[in-house]
């Protein structure tokens, strides 16, 4: 299975209001491990903007996806989305923004993915759902595993300035982010 190609019949996610509470909220004091097991502080006062894109799970070429994964609106497409942020990394930096990915996958899973896909930015593990719970991010559950629904937060000096939710199609979402950053 080629994880970089999206099927044409993917179910489209609906806006369930799961992110309505986030605009203008401040990011709490929290640090999460990145793909190298280094802690990265999420609450920052840097002059650059953070484009925090949360996603359920990137696929692994040697592991099968959870049952019914492709039938869950918004589940499929994490690898193409991650690669689109990689491919437009320089465009984001030119707009004074740094992408950071986040999922509930383990550090080891994130390390495998970032090496395999040559990802130049940090990807954070919220495996214990600490950030997800503090921010009350929308999630879904399969086989007793909880996954973060796909969303993007643009954060400026620890304050959420823009929310993209739901996101579809995930591989083209980067262009929505770039368009917003160009105007703001």
C-alpha angles and dihedrals in degrees: 000000000000106000092193096065119075120215114242093232100060114146112250116235118236126220104257094176091251093139101037092107097054105075112109092003119137122238110246124238100276140138124199132189118258127211090284093051090251117136116244121195109230096191102074139163096203120139092238122081121243118225100202108190115188121198138171103243141322113233123246119219092225099044130070120238119249117274113287092002094145092051095057110095108244097008101102121067105052095125095051090046092050090049092050090057088048092050092049097039093116091048090055093048090051087057091053093255134122121203119224122181125210134189139152091252122118123264089249092055091048092049092052091049097046092050094045094046096036094235112188097197137063121276115196129214115223090176091146091046091233095142092037092055096043091052094036092232118184115261142174132208133225123175092346092307119119120217129190113240115240112272139140128218122194106208126194118186090342093308122114107237100171137017126200110197135180100020123205134193093019096201092059097041091096089073091058089052094048092047091052093047092051091057099040 
